[in-house]
Amino acid sequence: MKSPDGGRGPHGEVVREMFAGIAHRYDFLNHALSMSIDRHWRRIAVSTVAEHLRHCDAPLSLDLCSGTGDLAIELRRHLHAPVVAADFCHPMLVRSVSKTKALHWEDTIRPVESDALSIPFGPGTFDAVTIAFGLRNLEDPGKGLEEMRRVLRVDGVLVVLEFSQPVSPLFRRLFHFYFHGILPRIGSWISGQKSAYRYLPDSVERFPSQVELASMIEKTGFRNVGYRNLSGGIAALHWGLK
């Protein structure tokens, strides 16, 4: 299924082309550059979804900016329920579909080529909406949050997993050295795309802090908003209920 471009502008087109260029090495680099801690973060995100949906039978989840499908697969594995995996970058979605087929989960993980700023589903469709490392890439994160709230049912849960700022000053300096000095060089060398791994640390620097993002989510109309720092604040998990 393919949706209109919605509110996508120049930034969105640049991001889409950038991810298309690294799709072939995306999974390898994600796991290698994070020393596979990204898998742990996704499991925590799915556990948070499960905790909020513990009284919901066969919940329907939407994983936005799903990329190659890692979080959608974790949702399916843990919840034993259907998942819609949506992304606006076709090459990333193709890789997601190949992973789903390898697990024989084609019937329960549905791919949708869709812009997160114009989600092609009606109000109140989903019990959970997740987005991992994608909110900061949106042309308008605030509009994205509004769309996520629109497609959630009442009492549905939003879970956002995103890179953030380490809380310890010393750890923050060490992390910034790696994130700005080492990671872009390794990522560029392996993927063949210099811009993508320069974009990553720059986009994280510009993104709201943990407290600021929690405030954004609240202002969108979510309640019971909270967050949890992961790995000292390298990433943060935010959640809220409609």
SVG drawing of the C-alpha trace seen along z (x, -y; Angstrom):
<svg xmlns="http://www.w3.org/2000/svg" viewBox="-11 -22 48 41">
<polyline fill="none" stroke="black" stroke-width="0.4" points="0.0,0.0 1.3,-3.4 0.1,-6.7 0.4,-10.3 3.4,-12.4 1.4,-14.4 3.4,-17.2 6.8,-16.0 9.0,-18.9 12.7,-19.3 14.0,-17.9 11.8,-14.8 13.0,-14.2 16.7,-14.5 16.1,-12.1 14.3,-9.6 17.1,-9.6 19.8,-9.4 18.2,-6.2 17.7,-4.7 21.4,-5.0 22.4,-3.2 19.6,-0.6 21.9,2.2 24.2,1.8 21.7,0.3 21.2,3.4 24.9,4.2 25.9,0.7 23.2,0.3 24.3,3.3 28.0,2.8 28.2,-0.9 26.0,-0.4 27.7,2.9 24.2,4.4 22.8,2.4 20.2,1.1 18.6,4.6 18.3,4.2 16.7,0.8 14.1,2.2 13.2,5.0 12.7,2.4 10.4,0.4 8.3,3.5 8.1,4.4 6.8,0.9 4.1,1.4 3.2,4.8 2.9,3.4 0.4,0.7 -1.6,3.2 -1.6,6.1 -5.4,6.0 -5.8,5.8 -6.5,9.0 -4.8,9.2 -3.7,5.5 -3.0,3.9 0.2,1.9 1.6,-0.6 5.4,-0.9 6.2,-4.2 9.5,-4.9 9.9,-1.2 13.0,-1.0 14.1,2.6 11.5,3.8 13.5,4.7 11.0,3.1 8.0,4.4 9.4,7.9 10.0,7.5 6.4,6.3 5.1,9.3 7.4,11.7 6.5,10.4 2.8,9.5 1.8,12.4 -0.4,9.9 -0.6,8.1 1.7,5.2 1.6,2.6 5.2,1.6 5.2,-1.8 8.1,-3.6 8.4,-6.2 11.7,-4.8 11.0,-2.0 14.4,-0.3 14.2,-0.1 10.7,1.4 11.9,4.0 14.5,5.2 11.8,5.3 9.6,7.5 12.4,9.9 13.1,10.3 9.4,10.8 9.1,13.5 12.2,15.3 10.2,15.6 7.0,16.6 5.2,13.7 3.8,12.2 0.3,12.6 0.9,10.7 3.3,7.9 1.8,5.7 4.1,3.4 2.8,-0.1 4.8,-2.7 3.7,-5.7 4.7,-9.2 4.5,-9.6 3.1,-13.1 0.1,-11.7 -0.8,-8.2 -3.2,-6.4 -5.5,-5.1 -8.6,-6.5 -8.9,-7.8 -8.7,-5.3 -7.3,-2.4 -4.4,-1.3 -3.9,-0.2 -0.2,-1.1 2.0,-3.4 5.8,-3.0 8.5,-5.0 12.2,-4.2 14.9,-6.7 12.5,-8.3 10.8,-11.2 13.9,-13.5 13.9,-12.8 10.4,-14.1 10.0,-17.4 7.6,-18.5 7.9,-16.3 5.0,-18.1 2.7,-17.3 4.0,-13.7 2.9,-13.4 -0.5,-14.8 -0.9,-12.2 0.2,-9.4 -2.4,-10.6 -5.1,-10.7 -4.7,-7.1 -4.6,-5.8 -7.7,-4.6 -8.6,-6.1 -6.3,-4.7 -3.9,-3.6 -0.2,-4.0 2.5,-5.9 6.1,-4.7 9.0,-6.8 12.6,-5.4 15.1,-8.1 18.8,-9.1 19.2,-11.6 21.9,-13.3 23.9,-11.4 23.2,-12.7 26.7,-12.5 29.0,-15.4 32.0,-13.1 30.2,-10.4 28.6,-13.0 32.1,-14.2 33.3,-10.7 30.1,-9.9 30.3,-13.1 33.9,-12.2 32.8,-8.8 29.5,-10.1 31.1,-13.0 34.6,-11.8 34.6,-8.0 31.1,-6.9 30.8,-9.1 34.2,-7.8 33.3,-4.2 29.8,-4.6 30.9,-6.4 33.6,-3.9 31.3,-0.9 28.2,-2.3 29.9,-4.5 27.6,-7.4 29.4,-10.3 26.3,-12.5 24.2,-9.9 26.7,-9.4 27.4,-13.2 23.7,-13.8 23.1,-11.4 25.1,-13.2 24.0,-16.6 20.3,-15.7 20.7,-14.3 22.3,-17.5 19.4,-19.6 16.7,-17.3 14.9,-18.3 16.2,-17.0 14.4,-14.2 12.5,-16.8 11.7,-18.9 10.4,-15.9 8.2,-14.8 6.7,-18.4 6.1,-18.2 4.2,-14.9 2.1,-16.4 1.3,-19.5 0.1,-17.2 -2.6,-15.9 -1.1,-12.8 -1.5,-11.9 0.5,-9.9 3.6,-10.9 7.0,-9.6 10.4,-8.8 13.4,-6.6 17.0,-7.1 18.7,-4.1 22.5,-3.5 23.1,-6.6 21.0,-8.8 22.5,-7.8 18.9,-6.9 15.7,-7.7 12.3,-5.9 9.2,-8.2 5.6,-7.1 2.1,-8.5 -1.5,-7.5 -4.3,-9.0"/>
</svg>
